[in-house]
Amino acid sequence: MRYSVDEVMKYIEEEDVKFIRLAFRDAFGTQKNISVAPGEVKKAFAEGAPINAREIAGFRNSPYASLYLRPDPDTMAILPWRPDSGRVLRMFCDLHTPEGEPYASDTRQVLKMAIARARTAGIEFRFGTEMEFYLFKNDEEGMPTKQPYDHAGYMDIAPDDKCENVRREISLTIEKMGLVPERSHHERGPGQNEIDFHYAKPLKAADQMTTFKMAVRTIANRYGLTADFSPMPLPEKPGNGYHINIYAVDGEGNDVVKYVAAGILEKIRDITIFLNPTESSYARLGNNTAPDRVNWSSRSESELMYIEACRGQTRAELRSPDAGSNPYLVYALLINAGLYGIANRLSLPEEMKDHGVSLPGSKKEAAKLAGMSEFVKKYVPEGILREYI
């Protein structure tokens, strides 16, 4: 649903909204926010709400001491876990300079620029997501432990699957916030879960993932649990992946996913640091069924990319990213790599090529590849690139 500024202002007045969270993200996709009173919202729409830019990762070398948050009315959502009396509303914001220009190192702006390039090329992208997380018990003081909430396995049911009620409440909560979960189930690890989402336009898909992680952590905490999205929460157990399904058509409705997939495969080593930004990311790659080589197949094994043609439409599933990544930056790079593949009419390499090159084996290697990449330098602002490498 789309909202105008006037509709947001009317909603705040009529629905007893007392606090408005203006949410944004740092270079790594970590959600930040400030809260303002209803009387300040109109000013935020018109001029922006100031923040101390140099305290935020990715903005520390900003030439501006202050940046300004401009709310996006389309992202309005009530936080369902807050009281009905004195409600709390959240909107995602874009960062602007004191002169009112979009701030180049805002990763939401980086994604918007990639979407604009795709629009100019006549290409429409959509992303579907499959995100995994563990639920761990908290101790008597409410601090997280590494004790899984259950010891169920892949797609098990209650009573073995103790996470079932938590997943149900998460799904119902995010539906109230405008998200549309497609399916959920217990994953292979003890206390591990997966919730999947339908295809969405890139900006909405990134906003959804940011909202989803916040909601999961909040609901888990209400159950006396901690939600862990890190790549390898438990040694020797399956890691948490963030599988991304990619859909793309040209202006005439022609399926161009194979060109997109070929472009991503060609640039994947250059952009891995942004898809897998932590040291533990590289412990996950190559563990259990997580990929560690640059390959693809139509059989869904342990390949980097699974490509499926069904009912006249191609789906490419990228399996290397993890939830420590910034979805705005990830989708921007996948769009730009896909456009590169389309522009050059790249062909996919041989399926499941055994002698295919490996993904970076460490954060240090991935950072070095990104730092040398002209492709990365073209699309990732210098301040963000510096934070990653």
Helices and strands as residue ranges (DSSP letters): H 5-14, E 17-25, E 31-36, G 38-40, H 41-47, E 49-52, G 53-55, E 66-71, G 73-75, E 77-78, E 87-96, H 107-120, E 124-138, E 144-148, H 164-176, E 181-186, E 192-200, H 202-222, E 225-228, E 242-249, H 257-275, H 281-284, E 296-297, E 305-310, E 313-318, H 327-343, H 363-372, H 374-379, H 382-388
